[in-house]
Amino acid sequence: VTGKQRLEKAQSAWAEYRETEAAFLCHHLAGGPYERMEYYAKLRKETDRRTRELMQSYEWLRQNAIKTQ
């Protein structure tokens, strides 16, 4: 299994978690006018957090790959 395959599997699991968590956090608004807006806001917040996390991992890998050469 390659690193790319592992990342793809992790991202797929993360995306499912993100969508389920956003739906759960918005359940109190079910059927209301703000449900979809809040749902998408939660998706955006989690996506931004995951992007920062992946960028930090990438930077760490890049710096450590340079050190080992």
C-alpha positions as CSV (number, residue, x, y, z in Angstrom):
1,V,0.0,0.0,0.0
2,T,1.4,3.3,-1.0
3,G,1.3,6.6,0.9
4,K,-1.0,8.0,-1.7
5,Q,-3.4,5.1,-1.2
6,R,-3.3,5.6,2.5
7,L,-4.0,9.3,2.2
8,E,-6.9,8.7,-0.2
9,K,-8.4,6.2,2.2
10,A,-8.0,8.6,5.2
11,Q,-9.5,11.4,3.2
12,S,-12.5,9.3,2.2
13,A,-13.1,8.4,5.9
14,W,-12.5,12.0,7.0
15,A,-15.1,13.3,4.4
16,E,-17.7,10.9,5.6
17,Y,-17.0,11.9,9.2
18,R,-17.2,15.6,8.3
19,E,-20.5,15.3,6.7
20,T,-22.0,13.1,9.4
21,E,-20.7,15.4,12.1
22,A,-22.1,18.5,10.4
23,A,-25.5,16.9,10.0
24,F,-25.5,15.9,13.7
25,L,-24.5,19.3,14.9
26,C,-27.3,20.9,12.9
27,H,-30.1,18.4,13.8
28,H,-31.7,21.0,16.2
29,L,-32.3,23.2,13.2
30,A,-34.0,20.4,11.1
31,G,-36.5,21.8,8.7
32,G,-35.8,25.4,9.7
33,P,-34.6,28.1,7.5
34,Y,-31.0,28.1,8.8
35,E,-30.4,24.3,8.7
36,R,-28.6,24.2,5.3
37,M,-26.7,27.4,6.0
38,E,-25.4,26.1,9.3
39,Y,-24.6,22.7,7.7
40,Y,-22.4,24.3,5.0
41,A,-20.8,26.6,7.5
42,K,-19.8,23.5,9.6
43,L,-18.5,21.8,6.5
44,R,-16.4,24.8,5.6
45,K,-15.0,25.1,9.2
46,E,-14.0,21.4,9.2
47,T,-12.5,21.6,5.7
48,D,-10.4,24.6,6.7
49,R,-9.2,22.8,9.8
50,R,-8.3,19.7,7.8
51,T,-6.5,21.8,5.2
52,R,-4.3,23.3,7.8
53,E,-3.6,19.9,9.3
54,L,-2.6,18.5,6.0
55,M,-0.4,21.5,5.2
56,Q,1.4,21.1,8.5
57,S,2.0,17.4,7.8
58,Y,3.2,18.2,4.3
59,E,5.6,20.8,5.7
60,W,6.9,18.4,8.4
61,L,7.5,15.7,5.7
62,R,9.2,18.2,3.4
63,Q,11.5,19.5,6.1
64,N,12.4,16.0,7.4
65,A,13.0,14.6,3.8
66,I,15.5,17.4,3.3
67,K,17.3,16.6,6.6
68,T,17.7,12.9,5.7
69,Q,19.3,13.5,2.3
